[in-house]
Amino acid sequence: MYMMAPITGTANIDKVLTEGDVILGFSAPWCGYCRRLRPMVEKLAGEIETPIYGINVDEDEDIAKRYEVETIPTLIYFHDGKPVNRIIGYGNVGYNDLKSFVEKASE
């Protein structure tokens, strides 16, 4: 069981992407939708084996650009270092949507 952990720096992010299935969550402190989604992501992180890392797009713009994150919050599921699924947490995304996102990507 994991909790959502903040991560910064291209080298650190590239390293965790080599460790198997990983979810990167892109957000910013000023983002209202990000703050609303965070408790649901933290709950999910405590229930799944896949680690979830939080990236502040203001601090790591290069990573956000690399993965074409234009709207936050965005979660991207990586398998073998490659993005295989994404969900944008804007609007009415709820816990069940997040759970489906993970289940679909990990099939």
Secondary structure, DSSP 4 states (H G I P E B T S, - for coil): ----EE--SHHHHHHHHTSSSEEEEEE-TT-HHHHHHHHHHHHHHTT-SS-EEEEETTT-HHHHHHTT--SSSEEEEEETTEEEEEEE--SS--HHHHHHHHHHHT-
